[in-house]
């Protein structure tokens, strides 16, 4: 009798285990692109088999076994019994033997999962998906597809682009990696720091899009934010001595802790000063503080993500906006600006200065940014400038800034907040 939950089981196992399966197949075949294709073929077979025959006792091993068999079939077609096929068959036999039985489940129970090897595979997979030869868009798409296990449709929905666009990005990414002959391996110590920065930045970018959607009708996309946080947790296990991995996890946990209070009943954004802090996720705050403490204990000082996490911690422990340690936040932003100069950092520092020293001091910073033409297509700068002008009693100028901000804002929820502020100005 067909199992009606079979397809759901396939989806659940794939989301959890796909990266390990692709990584193991890439290690065995030495070909990342082939490994991803083999894993997809195994997934397709599971979608047919599991609803009919039931979920196997070891689902992940079942998928890996099918993928391995497809690998052997592929090499048989291309070069019958050449040295590459012989070596592959020998290695597969050592790892649980692909016996060729009719039912992959008969072989799957013998597949060995070496935790150390799985960690190496996962780390190599993340470094490949975020390789510097790929564009930022390609890194994000490939990471979500291969490491996070999302489908092309899910990625397209998350970033509000056509599925064909996502599929094209993934295809180009694979071709680029193949043309660059990127090996399936963890980079050496010399290259790892630079490459790790690329991995961290992609995870951060995914979370940023989830926590403050750049467009559309939703302010927060919990699926993206949650997936980025999960990837950050994976990274802290894979590279436990890298402080910035822990710093990133701390930042994501502390930021996500405020999600429950950031959206009102009507779906409208709730500004920080109006949020009910009793709704903040205290468990997430605790996890964030623990990760931040771990980043500090590693003895190399906090990096950019760690400093941002320290700012988020200041908000997390404060009982109110008025009681927040704004002076400390200003100091941390100054340190962050020296470490990673950015107009966004300067704009955030201006907000903190407005709370610590008043709107006039902050307006000087914002006016300097405006004079340099910083953030020309972003609604953030005119939004902050409009807020400061309101506090200074310069309503007419504030209206002009907020109108510009509303025109530039592509998120419907955020634009609604700006329009309410304009209405309040009369």
C-alpha positions as CSV (number, residue, x, y, z in Angstrom):
1,X,0.0,0.0,0.0
2,X,1.3,3.4,-0.9
3,X,2.6,5.6,2.0
4,X,0.8,9.0,1.8
5,X,3.6,10.6,3.9
6,X,6.4,9.3,1.7
7,X,6.8,12.6,-0.2
8,X,6.9,14.5,3.1
9,X,9.5,12.2,4.4
10,X,11.6,12.7,1.3
11,X,11.4,16.5,1.7
12,X,12.3,16.3,5.4
13,X,15.3,14.0,4.9
14,X,16.5,16.0,2.0
15,X,16.4,19.3,3.9
16,X,18.4,17.8,6.7
17,X,20.8,15.5,4.9
18,X,21.2,16.9,1.3
19,X,24.5,18.7,2.0
20,X,26.1,15.6,3.6
21,X,24.9,13.5,0.7
22,X,26.2,15.9,-2.0
23,X,29.5,16.3,0.0
24,X,30.0,12.5,0.3
25,X,29.3,12.0,-3.4
26,X,31.6,14.8,-4.4
27,X,34.4,13.2,-2.3
28,X,33.9,9.9,-4.0
29,X,33.6,11.1,-7.5
30,X,35.9,14.1,-7.3
31,X,33.4,16.1,-9.3
32,X,31.2,18.7,-7.5
33,X,28.8,19.2,-10.4
34,X,28.3,15.5,-11.0
35,X,27.8,14.9,-7.3
36,X,24.9,17.5,-7.2
37,X,23.3,15.9,-10.2
38,X,23.6,12.4,-8.7
39,X,22.0,13.6,-5.5
40,X,19.1,15.1,-7.5
41,X,18.7,11.8,-9.3
42,X,18.6,9.9,-6.0
43,X,16.0,12.4,-4.7
44,X,13.9,11.9,-7.8
45,X,14.0,8.1,-7.3
46,X,13.0,8.5,-3.6
47,X,10.0,10.6,-4.6
48,X,8.8,7.6,-6.7
49,X,9.9,4.8,-4.4
50,X,9.2,5.9,-0.8
51,X,5.5,6.7,-1.2
52,X,5.0,3.2,-2.7
53,X,7.3,1.0,-0.7
54,X,7.6,3.1,2.5
55,X,10.4,5.1,4.1
56,X,13.6,3.1,4.5
57,X,15.0,2.5,7.9
58,X,18.1,4.7,7.1
59,X,16.8,7.3,4.6
60,X,20.0,9.3,4.2
61,X,22.0,6.2,3.6
62,X,19.4,5.0,1.0
63,X,19.9,8.2,-0.9
64,X,23.6,8.0,-0.7
65,X,23.6,4.4,-1.9
66,X,21.4,5.3,-4.9
67,X,23.7,8.3,-5.7
68,X,26.7,6.0,-5.6
69,X,25.1,3.5,-8.0
70,X,24.3,6.4,-10.4
71,X,28.0,7.4,-10.2
72,X,29.1,3.9,-11.2
73,X,26.6,3.9,-14.0
74,X,27.8,7.3,-15.2
75,X,31.4,6.2,-15.4
76,X,30.5,2.9,-17.0
77,X,28.8,4.8,-19.8
78,X,31.7,7.1,-20.3
79,X,34.6,4.7,-20.0
80,X,34.0,1.1,-19.3
81,X,36.2,-0.2,-16.5
82,X,38.9,2.4,-16.9
83,X,41.2,3.2,-14.0
84,X,38.8,5.9,-12.7
85,X,35.9,3.5,-12.5
86,X,38.0,0.8,-10.9
87,X,39.2,3.1,-8.2
88,X,35.7,4.4,-7.6
89,X,34.3,0.9,-7.3
90,X,37.1,-0.1,-4.9
91,X,36.5,3.0,-2.7
92,X,32.7,2.5,-2.7
93,X,33.2,-1.1,-1.6
94,X,35.2,0.0,1.4
95,X,32.4,2.4,2.4
96,X,29.6,0.0,2.6
97,X,29.7,-1.9,-0.8
98,X,27.3,-1.2,-3.5
99,X,26.3,-4.8,-4.1
100,X,23.8,-4.2,-6.9
101,X,20.9,-5.7,-5.1
102,X,17.4,-4.8,-6.4
103,X,16.5,-2.8,-3.3
104,X,18.9,0.1,-2.3
105,X,17.6,-0.4,1.3
106,X,19.4,-3.7,1.5
107,X,22.7,-1.9,1.0
108,X,21.9,1.4,2.8
109,X,22.1,-0.1,6.3
110,X,25.8,-0.8,5.8
111,X,26.8,2.7,4.8
112,X,29.2,4.2,7.3
113,X,29.0,7.9,8.2
114,X,32.3,9.0,9.6
115,X,31.6,12.2,11.6
116,X,35.0,13.7,10.9
117,X,34.7,13.0,7.2
118,X,31.2,14.5,7.1
119,X,32.5,17.6,8.7
120,X,35.2,17.9,6.1
121,X,32.7,17.3,3.4
122,X,30.3,19.9,4.7
123,X,33.1,22.5,5.1
124,X,34.4,21.8,1.6
125,X,30.8,22.1,0.2
126,X,30.3,25.5,1.9
127,X,33.7,26.8,0.6
128,X,32.9,25.6,-3.0
129,X,29.3,27.1,-2.9
130,X,30.8,30.5,-1.8
131,X,33.9,30.4,-4.0
132,X,35.2,33.8,-4.9
133,X,35.1,33.0,-8.6
134,X,31.3,33.1,-8.4
135,X,29.1,36.3,-8.3
136,X,27.3,37.2,-5.1
137,X,24.0,36.1,-6.6
138,X,25.4,32.8,-7.7
139,X,27.0,32.1,-4.3
140,X,23.7,32.8,-2.6
141,X,21.7,30.6,-5.0
142,X,24.2,27.7,-4.9
143,X,24.5,27.8,-1.1
144,X,20.7,27.7,-0.6
145,X,20.4,24.9,-3.2
146,X,23.3,22.7,-2.3
147,X,24.1,23.4,1.3
148,X,20.6,24.3,2.6
149,X,18.7,21.9,0.4
150,X,16.2,24.4,-0.9
151,X,14.6,23.8,-4.3
152,X,14.9,26.3,-7.1
153,X,11.2,27.2,-6.6
154,X,11.8,27.9,-2.9
155,X,14.8,30.1,-3.7
156,X,13.0,32.0,-6.4
157,X,10.1,32.6,-4.0
158,X,12.3,33.8,-1.3
159,X,14.1,36.4,-3.5
160,X,11.1,37.3,-5.7
161,X,12.7,36.3,-8.9
162,X,11.6,33.8,-11.6
163,X,12.5,30.1,-11.0
164,X,14.2,30.1,-14.4
165,X,16.5,32.9,-13.2
166,X,17.5,30.9,-10.2
167,X,18.1,27.8,-12.3
168,X,20.2,29.8,-14.7
169,X,22.3,31.1,-11.8
170,X,22.9,27.7,-10.5
171,X,23.8,26.2,-13.9
172,X,26.2,29.1,-14.6
173,X,27.8,28.7,-11.1
174,X,28.4,25.0,-11.8
175,X,29.9,25.7,-15.2
176,X,32.1,28.4,-13.7
177,X,33.4,26.1,-11.0
178,X,34.1,23.4,-13.6
179,X,35.9,25.8,-15.9
180,X,38.0,27.1,-12.9
181,X,38.7,23.5,-12.0
182,X,37.8,24.1,-8.4
183,X,38.7,21.0,-6.4
184,X,36.4,19.4,-3.8
185,X,38.5,20.1,-0.8
186,X,38.8,22.4,2.2
187,X,41.3,25.2,1.3
188,X,44.7,25.2,3.0
189,X,45.3,27.3,6.1
190,X,46.8,30.2,4.0
191,X,43.6,30.6,1.9
192,X,41.0,29.6,4.5
193,X,40.7,32.9,6.2
194,X,40.0,34.8,3.0
195,X,37.6,32.1,1.8
196,X,35.9,31.8,5.1
197,X,35.0,35.5,4.9
198,X,33.1,34.8,1.6
199,X,31.2,32.0,3.3
200,X,30.3,34.2,6.3
201,X,29.2,37.0,4.1
202,X,26.8,34.8,2.1
203,X,25.2,33.5,5.3
204,X,24.9,37.0,6.6
205,X,23.4,38.2,3.3
206,X,20.8,35.4,3.4
207,X,19.9,36.4,6.9
208,X,19.8,40.1,6.1
209,X,17.3,39.5,3.3
210,X,15.3,37.4,5.7
211,X,15.3,39.9,8.6
212,X,14.5,43.0,6.5
213,X,13.1,41.9,3.2
214,X,14.3,44.3,0.4
215,X,11.0,44.1,-1.4
216,X,7.6,42.5,-1.4
217,X,4.8,42.6,1.2
218,X,6.5,40.8,4.1
219,X,8.9,42.6,6.4
220,X,10.5,39.4,7.7
221,X,11.0,36.2,5.8
222,X,11.4,33.7,8.6
223,X,12.4,30.8,6.3
224,X,15.5,32.6,5.0
225,X,16.5,34.0,8.4
226,X,16.0,30.6,10.0
227,X,18.0,28.9,7.3
228,X,20.9,31.4,7.7
229,X,20.9,30.9,11.4
230,X,21.1,27.1,10.9
231,X,24.0,27.5,8.5
232,X,25.8,29.7,11.0
233,X,25.4,27.0,13.7
234,X,26.8,24.4,11.3
235,X,29.8,26.7,10.7
236,X,30.6,27.1,14.4
237,X,30.8,23.3,14.6
238,X,32.9,23.0,11.5
239,X,35.4,25.8,12.4
240,X,35.1,26.0,16.2
241,X,38.2,28.1,16.6
242,X,37.2,30.9,14.3
243,X,35.8,33.8,16.4
244,X,34.0,35.4,13.5
245,X,31.9,32.3,12.9
246,X,30.7,32.5,16.6
247,X,30.4,36.3,16.2
248,X,28.1,35.8,13.2
249,X,26.0,33.2,15.0
250,X,25.7,35.6,18.0
251,X,24.6,38.4,15.7
252,X,21.9,36.3,14.0
253,X,20.6,34.9,17.3
254,X,20.4,38.3,19.0
255,X,18.8,39.9,16.0
256,X,16.2,37.1,15.5
257,X,15.3,37.3,19.2
258,X,13.4,40.5,18.4
259,X,11.4,39.1,15.5
260,X,8.3,38.3,17.6
261,X,7.9,41.9,18.6
262,X,8.8,43.5,15.3
263,X,5.5,42.9,13.6
264,X,2.1,44.0,14.8
265,X,-1.2,42.2,14.5
266,X,-1.9,44.0,11.2
267,X,1.5,43.0,9.8
268,X,2.9,46.5,10.1
269,X,6.4,47.0,11.4
270,X,6.7,47.9,15.1
271,X,9.6,50.3,15.7
272,X,12.1,49.6,18.5
273,X,10.8,52.1,20.9
274,X,7.3,50.6,20.7
275,X,8.2,47.0,20.9
276,X,6.9,44.9,23.8
277,X,10.2,43.5,25.0
278,X,8.4,40.8,26.9
279,X,7.8,39.1,23.5
280,X,11.5,39.0,22.7
281,X,12.9,35.4,22.5
282,X,14.9,35.1,25.7
283,X,16.2,31.6,24.7
284,X,17.7,33.1,21.5
285,X,19.2,36.0,23.5
286,X,20.9,33.4,25.7
287,X,22.2,31.5,22.8
288,X,23.5,34.7,21.2
289,X,25.2,35.8,24.4
290,X,26.9,32.4,24.7
291,X,28.1,32.6,21.1
292,X,29.4,36.1,21.6
293,X,31.2,35.1,24.8
294,X,32.8,32.2,22.9
295,X,34.0,34.6,20.1
296,X,35.7,36.7,22.8
297,X,37.3,33.7,24.5
298,X,39.2,32.7,21.4
299,X,41.6,35.5,22.1
300,X,41.8,37.3,18.7
301,X,39.4,40.1,19.4
302,X,36.0,40.7,17.9
303,X,35.7,41.1,14.2
304,X,33.0,42.9,12.3
305,X,30.2,40.4,13.0
306,X,31.3,40.1,16.7
307,X,31.1,43.9,17.0
308,X,27.6,44.0,15.5
309,X,26.6,41.2,17.9
310,X,27.9,43.3,20.8
311,X,25.7,46.2,19.7
312,X,22.7,43.8,19.4
313,X,23.5,42.6,22.9
314,X,23.3,46.1,24.2
315,X,19.7,46.3,22.9
316,X,18.9,42.8,24.2
317,X,19.8,43.4,27.8
318,X,18.3,46.9,28.0
319,X,14.9,47.2,29.7
320,X,13.9,50.1,27.4
321,X,15.1,52.4,24.6
322,X,15.8,55.1,27.2
323,X,17.8,52.8,29.4
324,X,19.9,51.5,26.6
325,X,23.7,52.1,26.9
326,X,23.8,54.3,23.8
327,X,27.3,55.7,24.6
328,X,28.7,52.1,24.4
329,X,26.9,51.5,21.2
330,X,28.4,54.7,19.7
331,X,31.9,53.5,20.7
332,X,31.3,50.1,19.2
333,X,30.1,51.7,15.9
334,X,33.2,53.8,15.9
335,X,35.4,50.7,16.2
336,X,33.3,48.9,13.5
337,X,33.7,51.9,11.2
338,X,37.5,51.7,11.6
339,X,37.5,48.0,11.0
340,X,35.1,48.0,8.0
341,X,34.4,51.5,6.8
342,X,30.9,51.8,5.3
343,X,28.2,54.5,4.9
344,X,25.7,52.1,6.4
345,X,27.9,51.8,9.5
346,X,28.2,55.6,9.7
347,X,24.4,56.0,9.3
348,X,23.8,53.6,12.1
349,X,26.4,55.4,14.2
350,X,24.4,58.6,13.6
351,X,21.3,57.0,14.9
352,X,23.1,56.0,18.1
353,X,24.7,59.5,18.4
354,X,21.2,61.0,18.2
355,X,20.2,58.9,21.2
356,X,23.3,59.6,23.2
357,X,24.0,63.2,22.3
358,X,20.9,64.5,20.5
359,X,19.7,65.0,17.0
360,X,21.8,68.0,16.1
361,X,25.1,66.1,16.5
362,X,23.7,63.2,14.5
363,X,22.5,65.4,11.7
364,X,26.0,66.6,11.1
365,X,27.1,63.0,10.4
366,X,24.1,62.4,8.1
367,X,24.6,65.7,6.2
368,X,28.3,64.7,5.6
369,X,27.1,61.3,4.2
370,X,24.5,63.1,2.0
371,X,27.2,65.5,0.7
372,X,29.3,62.6,-0.5
373,X,26.4,61.0,-2.4
374,X,26.4,58.0,-0.1
375,X,23.6,55.4,-0.5
376,X,22.0,57.1,-3.5
377,X,19.4,54.5,-4.2
378,X,18.6,53.6,-0.6
379,X,15.7,54.9,1.4
380,X,17.7,54.6,4.6
381,X,19.6,57.9,4.6
382,X,16.5,60.1,3.8
383,X,14.5,58.1,6.4
384,X,17.1,58.8,9.2
385,X,17.5,62.4,8.1
386,X,13.8,62.9,8.1
387,X,13.5,61.5,11.6
388,X,16.3,63.8,12.9
389,X,14.6,66.9,11.2
390,X,11.3,66.0,12.9
391,X,13.0,65.9,16.3
392,X,14.6,69.3,15.5
393,X,11.2,70.8,14.7
394,X,12.0,71.3,11.0
395,X,8.8,69.7,9.7
396,X,8.9,71.0,6.1
397,X,12.4,69.7,5.5
398,X,11.5,66.5,7.2
399,X,8.5,66.0,4.8
400,X,10.8,66.4,1.8
401,X,13.2,63.7,3.1
402,X,10.4,61.3,4.0
403,X,8.8,61.7,0.6
404,X,12.1,60.8,-1.1
405,X,12.4,57.8,1.3
406,X,8.9,56.6,0.5
407,X,9.7,56.8,-3.3
408,X,12.9,54.8,-2.9
409,X,11.5,52.1,-0.5
410,X,10.6,48.9,-2.3
411,X,9.2,47.0,0.8
412,X,5.5,47.7,1.1
413,X,5.4,47.4,4.9
414,X,8.3,49.8,5.4
415,X,6.8,52.2,2.9
416,X,3.5,52.2,4.8
417,X,5.3,53.3,7.9
418,X,6.9,56.2,6.0
419,X,3.5,57.2,4.6
420,X,2.0,57.2,8.1
421,X,4.8,59.5,9.3
422,X,4.1,61.8,6.4
423,X,0.4,61.9,7.4
424,X,1.3,62.7,11.0
425,X,3.2,65.7,9.8
426,X,-0.1,67.2,8.5
